Amino acid sequence: MSDFDQIRNDVDAVERKMAGEIDPGVRAVVVAVLVFVLLGSFALPHTGTAKGYDVLVGDDIALGESIALPSRVFVWLAIVFGVGVSMLALSTRRWVLAWIALAGSAVASVAGMLAIWTRQTLEPNVHAGGPGIGLIIGWIAIILLTFHWIRVVWSRTAVQLAAEEQRRKEARDAEHDWRQPK
């Protein structure tokens, strides 16, 4: 292999690495603040006397408030995707992790809406609190996280897009050359 081929392979490797990365820019600060707000919402009342972390662990306080499945699903999705995967995506800047954070946050947004709805439609014989400030703030934070992850994931730079197109073209040409009889 010549020096030129080695340099070209190195450049191709760097291009592939860059294509798999995100550059959230200033939006990274917004996402980090939203993650912090989401984490803070777990310390606030989720419903009645049950705080978000009570719902997360399913303790006696949460059971006493008749916490339904959508609330449990929401807090778990929020902690896993809104906090965990979002922080991983920000720290590693991997495009795949940003996509996973986006998808999980979107599902958590729907689960949050269902959690609020189930707190507002309790059966008449159940005496439990409605949606608390922690649930509402957490839901708004996860919706905003979803929006910002959409913006980060879809803001591929022109250089990344051109590099991807060039690699596709080279792969097509290499496949075409390979299939041609010599």
Sequence and secondary structure as in RCSB ss.txt:
>XXXX:A:sequence
MSDFDQIRNDVDAVERKMAGEIDPGVRAVVVAVLVFVLLGSFALPHTGTAKGYDVLVGDDIALGESIALPSRVFV
WLAIVFGVGVSMLALSTRRWVLAWIALAGSAVASVAGMLAIWTRQTLEPNVHAGGPGIGLIIGWIAIILLTFHWI
RVVWSRTAVQLAAEEQRRKEARDAEHDWRQPK
>XXXX:A:secstr
  HHHHHHHHHHHHHHHHHTB   TTHHHHHHHHHHHHHHHTTSEEETTEEHHHHHHT HHHHHTT  HHHHHHH
HHIIIIIIIIHHHHHHH BHHHHHHHHHHHHHHHHHHHHHHHHHHS  TT     B HHHHHHHHHHHHHHHHHH
HHHT   HHHHHHHHHHHHHHHHHHHHHHS  
